[in-house]
Amino acid sequence: MSRVVITGMGCITALGRNVADGWTALAAGNGAIRLWDESDGGDGLPAAQVDRAWVDEALTGRDLRPLGKLDPLSGFALTATIEAVTQAGLWNAPVLGEDTAILLGCGSGGNATIDAAFERLYGRGTARVHPQTIPSSMISAPASHVAMLLGAHGPAFVLASACASSAHAIGEAMHMIRSGRAKVAIAGGAEACLSRGSRVAWASLGVLAPDTCRPFSQGRKGIVLGEGAAVVVLENAEHAAARGAQVLGELVGYGASSDAAHITAPDPAGIERAVRAAHRDAGLAIDEPALISSHGTGTALNDTAEATVMRAVYGDALARHRVIATKSAHGHPIGAGGAIEFVLGMKALAEGFAPPVLGYLAPDPDYDLPLVLAGEHIDHQVLVSNSFAFGGLNAVLIGRTPQ
């Protein structure tokens, strides 16, 4: 079975246009959640919105005509891909021909494009919408656009499993390389869910916080929507070594499960299956110190279920781990969340620093977690990154520093 290494990482969130800028803000405890003022077309609720100028700058000078009209969903995916592939040194590499797979995770399609079409159709009563509404808004568009940007002819597709989408994409990409189906994989995810229609739907569900995201804290009131993308370049270790690539880390474990219980309420038993499966896949003992990047949404049900699972899986060894919750800084980017949190978690291992959980008010009496409430230096070599989605769809990734 081939070892799978990481040779490139890209990330765009409200925290920053790239991995370095996002990490700097996160490590400093500078969150990107802001009240979205109604005068700017917002609804007065908090959100973590990406500066669209960052996407424009990343794409400047590239021939995007074959790609057609781009929804922000694809814009984010392309921006993160450009950063990751540049770091990996794979532009125009022969391996892109047929030996590279593209697996991206998205929770929904092009929300902004769909909103614009429906506003024309229902709001203004026009008979037609933009002719590229379908190709721009389809959930698979980011994978197609990335393939066209890179000139990659291997398998390319999008996985959709709500908030676990991009974690599933990275895990399944790992298995493609392990099995020999690809030498390289461009894997991650994107989400652009801050359109008016999307936000109204989330608000109607009753899960949006009126103030901010407060994972595992007393006074938590729900999620705060975010957006963005993250992409990793995964490689067969031998292929990476043969071309002299710098190895940033290793993807060693992946566990996935379905609660098969409830469409919105998480089931601790299902989550526990995914966590234990990831540890088995990685050959990682539960007492080996790890940085745990929690799903940490700041909702009553999710935080309770996740804390319950951590105590059940790690027991007395939990005190040896450290728990972070980066959604408190960049919001909940739905399908992109798993990839964003994995990239930021691997960056934390590389920097030897755990970023603080923001928005924390006071301990919840039901929890006893080793939360990082103030940034702290760490010497952990392992990352456990959790992603749990509506519909009971769970994915857990385990990464290591370079060996």
N, C-alpha and C positions, 0 to 999 in steps of 0.2 A: 504493500500500500504506500503510495507516494506521500511524502510530507508536503504540507501546503504552507508556503511562506507569503508574507505581505511585503510587496516592494513599492507600493504607492498608495497614498491616501489623499482624498480630497473632500472638502466639506464647506458648505455654505449654509449659514443660519443667520438669524437676527443678531447673533453675537459677533459675526464677522464674515468677511468674504472668502476666507480660506481657513485652513486648519490652524495656521499660526495665529491669525488675528482672533479667531474664535477661542482658541486655547488661552490666549493672553487675557481676554475678558473674563473667561470662566474661572481661571486660576485666581484672578484678582477679586473675585466675588462680585463682578459687575454684570448683573442680569440685564436681559434685553426685553423684559416684559413691560409694556406700557399701556396705559389706557388709550384706546383707539377713539379719538375724539370724533364726535358726530359731525363736526364741521369738515372733517377729512373723509366723510363717507362711512365712518365707523358707527358702531352701535353703543358706544360708551363703555363697553366691556374691555377688559385687558386682552392683549394679544402680543405676539412676538413676530413682527413683520420684517421680512428681508428687504433691504434697500435694492430696488430693481436696477439702480445704476450699476451695481456690482456685476450683475449678469450682463448688461450691455457692454461693460468694459472687458469682461472675460471673452466675449464673443466677437469683439471688434477685430476686423481684419480677416475674418474667416469667411469663406464662400458658403453661405447657408442657403443659397437659392434652392438646391434640391430638397431641403428639409421642409420647405413651405412655411406656413404661418405657425409660429411657436407659441404655445400656451406657456405661462410661467412654470408649469410642471416640467416641461422639457427644458426650459431655460435653466432651471436649477440643476437638473440632471447633467446637462452638458457642462455647466460651470464646474461642478465637482469632478466630472470625468476628466476634463482638461487638466486640472491640478494633479489628479492622481496619476494619469498616464505620463504627464511631463516628469513627475518625480520618479516614476518607474523607468523612464528613458525608453519608452516603447513606441514613440511616434514612428510610423512607416516601417516598423519591424516586420520581418517576414511572418512571424508567428501570428500576426493579426489576420493573415489570409484565411486559414480554415481551422487553426488550432486554438482560437480564442473564443470563449463563450461570453455572452453578455446576459446577466441575470439581474434585473432591477425589481424592486418591490414598491408598489404604489397602492395606497388604500382607496384612492378614487382617481378618476380621470381629470381632464382639464376643466376644473370648476369655473374659472374665469371665462373661458370660451363658451361654456354652456350657459352661464348667466347672461353673457352678452347676446347670445342667440335668443334666449327666452325673453329678454327685455325687448328686443326688436319685435318678436313674434306676438307676445301677449301685451307688452306695455305700450308699444307704438302701433300695433296692428298691421305691421308690414307682412307681406305675403312670403318673403324669402329671407334667408339669413346668409351670413358669409359662406361662400362656396366651400371653404376649407374647414367648416365647423366640425365635421365628423373626423377627418384625419388629425385635426389639431387637438380634439378633446378625447379621442379614444385612449383607453388606459394603457395600451401597448405603445403609444407614440414615443415615450422616452427611450425605449429599447431600440426602436427603429432609428430614431434620430442619432443616438450614440453610435450605432452600427455604421450609419452613413458618414458620421464625422470621422470615424476611425478607419473606414474602409474594411471593416471586419465582416467576414463571410461565414463564420461559424454560427452555432445556434444562438438565437437572441430572443428573449421573451421577458414578459413582466409577470411576477407573482403577486396576487392580491389576497392578503389575509389580514385586512384591517391594520391594526397597530403593530402586528408582528411581520408585516410584509417584507421589509428590507432585511430583517434578521433571518427569515426563511430563505430569502434570495442568497444571502452570503453563505448560509449553511449548505444549501443545495449546490451552490457553486463549488464549495469545498469538496463535496462528494463527486462532482464531475471531474475534478482534477485527480482526486484519489483513485478513481476508477480508470483513468487514462482517456476519458472522453475529451479532455481539453488539457492543454499545457498551461494556458493562462485564462483567467476569468476576470472580467470587469463586473464587479458585483456591488450592490448597495441599493439605494432607493431614493425616491423624491416624493414630495407632497407640496401642493399649493392649494390649501383649503381655506384661505381667508377671503373668499368671495362672499358677497352678501347672502346669496342663497345657502351656501354651506354653513355660514355662521348662524343664520336663522334656524336651520335644521338642528344644529348642535345645541343652540339655546333652548329650542323646543323640547329637546331630550332632557333638559334640566340638569346637565352636568357641568356647565360652565361656571367658574368661580367669578364672583363680582369684584375681587380684589387682586389676588395673585395665586400662584401655585405654592402650596405648603406641604410637601411630601412628609408623611409620617408625623405630622405635627397636630397638636390640638388646634382647633379653629380652622382646619382645612375645609374648603367649601367646593372643591371641584377642580377641573382641569382648566388650563389656559391654552388656547390653540396657538401653535407656531407653524412654521413652514421651513422649507429648505431641502437640502439633499446631502448625501454623503456617499462616496464610492471608494472601494478598496480594489487594488490590483492584487489578485491572488495568483501564485505561480507554483508549479511543480518545483520543488526545491532544487532538483538537479538542473532543470532548465535555467533557473535563476542563477545558480552557481556557474553554469557554463558561459553565461553572458556577463558575468561579473557584476550582477546587480546588487545594490545595497539592500540588505534584509532589515526591515523595520520591526518584524515580529513574526509570529507563527500562529496560525489558526489550528488549534489542536482538538477542539471538541464542539459538538453540536447536538442538541437534543430538541425534539419537537413532540408535541402531543395535542390531543383535542379533549377538552373537558366533556364534550357531548352531554352538557347539562342544562345550560341556560344561555339565551342569546346575548345578554348584557352582564349578568352577574358572574364573576369569576368563581371557579371551584378550586379550592386549595389542593385537592387530590390530583386534579389534572395538571396544575402548575408544578406540583412536586414531581410528577412523572418526567416532565421536560428537564427540570434541574438535575435530577438523578441520571437521566439518560445522557446529558451533556458531560457529567463527571465520568460516567463509564466510558464514553467515547474517547475522552481525553486521557483516561487512565489516571485521573486526578483524585487523590485522597481528599475527603471532605475536610480534613484538618490542616491541609496545606494552606498557609496564609494567602488570601486572595483579596483583590479589590473587587467588590461587587457593585456593578453599575445597575442599580435597581430600575424597575419599570417606573416606580415612584410617581404616580400621576397626581397625587393630592386628593384623591376621592376616598370616601369612607370605605367602600367595598374593596377596591383594589389594594389600597395600602394595608388593610387588615388581612386580606388573603395572602399578600406577598410576605408580610411579616410572619404570619403563621407558618408559611412554608420555610422561610429561612430558619426559624427555630426548630422545625421538624427535621430538616435536612442536616443542619450543622450542629445542633445541640449545644453542648458545652464548648465546642470548637468555634462557635460563632464569634466569640470574643477575640479570636485571632485574626478575624477579617475586618475590613473597613467597608462601609456602605456609603455610596454617593447617589445623588438623584439630580441629574443635570437638567431635567425638565423644569426644575425650579428656576433655571436661568434662561433657557432657550424656548420654553413652552413645549407643548405636545405636538410634534410634527407628524402625528398619525402614522402613515405607512413608512415614512422616512426615519421614524424615531429609532428603530433598532440599529440602523447603520450609523446614524449620527452619534448615538451613545457608544457604539463599539469603537468608532474612530476616536472620539474624545477620551474614552477609557484607555485605549492603547497609547494615546499621547500622554495620559497621566502616568502610565507605567514607565514610559520612556523618560519623562521628566522627573520621576520619583516624587510626585506631588499629587495629593488627592484634593480636588476642588471642593469648596464648601457647599452644603445644602442651603439654599436661600429660602427666605420666607418663613423660617422656623420660629414658632412662638413659644412653645412649651412641650415637654414630653407627653405623649399619649400614654396613659397608665396601662394600656393593653400591650404596649410594645417595650422591648428591651433590646434595641438594636445598636450596634456600634457605628452610629451615624457620624459622618465627618461634618461637624457644624462650624468649624473654622478650618481653613486650608491647612494641610499638614504634610510634612515630608514623610514619604513611605519608602520601603525597600521591597515591596511586593513584586513578584515576577509573573503573577497570574491575574488575568481579568476574567470575571464571570459577568456576562452582560445579559440581562433579562428583558424579554419582550412578551407581553400578554395582551391578547386582543379580544374585542367583542366577538361573540360566537364561540368563546372558549378555545381560541387558537393560540398556542404557546410555542415560543422558540427561545432557546438559550444558547449563546455562543461563548466559547472559552478560548481566550488568546493567551499567548506567552511572549515574553521578551525574547529577542534573538538568542538561540542556544549555540 
